[in-house]
Amino acid sequence: MARKMADCRQFPSENGCTLTITGEESEVLDAAMQHAVSAHGHEDNAETRAWLRDNLADEPATSNA
């Protein structure tokens, strides 16, 4: 299963946030929701969670060389 990533740098923010969260989808979604509320003032609701889920990206593959 592909790991997911939420990267604040991909979206405009008033505080210039640069946080990136990676992990399994459910972990990233939970952490990103907490971050969206605490750092960006969003409400913890179904609409915000759906937006976050829709905007998760696959984590780029890393080389083990």
Long-range contacts (C-beta under 8 A, 24 or more apart in sequence): 2-58, 2-59, 3-58, 3-59, 4-28, 4-29, 4-56, 4-57, 4-58, 4-59, 5-56, 5-57, 5-58, 5-59, 5-60, 6-31, 6-32, 6-35, 6-52, 6-55, 6-56, 6-57, 7-57, 8-35, 10-55, 10-57, 11-55, 13-40, 15-39, 15-40, 22-59, 25-53, 25-56, 28-56, 29-53, 29-56, 32-56
